[in-house]
Amino acid sequence: MVNDKMCVGVEKERLMVRLDPELFDEVIEKEGCKPMDFTGRIMKGYVFVDVEALNTKKKLVYWVKLALDFNKVAKPSKKKQTKKK
């Protein structure tokens, strides 16, 4: 989380990246990049990147930078309201 917004995460042996949905079609062609389908449907603002595609600092920085760049303009997730007793 960055600025109370999802940014990057680790899921098993891959990196989850939240990025500008406008870049989705471009980045999905990169080595080791797959659509995020965690809920059973593709989410265009999120991708998974396999650990094998992150074997250099330069490659890791590329994906983290995409996430941080989008984080500046991304809308925060709606917070769940807790029930008052």
N, C-alpha and C positions, 0 to 999 in steps of 0.2 A: 504494500500500500504506500502510495505517495500522495500527500495532500488529501488524505481520506478517500482516495480513488484507487481502484485496482490498477496495477501497473505491470508487474512481472511476478511470476511464481514458479515453483518447481512441482511437477507432478510426475511421480515415478522417475523415469530416466529422460525427462524432457523439460524444456523451459516453456512456460506459458507466457505469451507476450500480448499485451493489449496495445493495439496500434490504430492509426487512422484507418477507418474502413475504406477510404478512397485508395489506400495503398494495397489492399488485400489481394487483388488480382495480380499485381506486380510481385509481391513478396512470396506468394504461394508457389511460385515457380522456382524459388531458391532451394538449394540442396537441404534436405532434412526438414523442410517446412511443410506442415500439414494443417488443414483447417481444424479449428477447435470444434469438436462435436461432443463435448462433455455431457450435454443434456440430451443428446440424440439428434440435435439439429445443428447445422453449421452456423456459427456466429461470426459474421464478417469482420468484426473489430478485434478478433482474437485468433491467434495461431499457436500451435505447438511447434517447437523446434527440437529435433532429436539431439541428444548429447553428442553424437558423432559429428554433427555439423557445427559444434561449438569448441572445436579443438585448438583454437588459437584465441589469444586475448582480443585481437582485432575483430574476429567473428562475434564473440560475445558482446563486445562494446557496440557493434553495429545494431544488434537486436535490443539491447538495453537503451541505446540512444533513441531508437524508433519509439519505444514505449515512453520514455521520458519526454520526448518532443510532443507526443499526443497528450500526455498527462496534463500539460499546460492548458489545453483547451477542452479536455474531456469533461463531461458532466459527471458529478459524483453519483454514485448509486443511491437509490432511495433507501433510507434507513427504515428498518421495520419498527413499527411502534410497539412498545411493550404495553401489555394490558395492566391497568391499574386495578389494584384489589381494594 
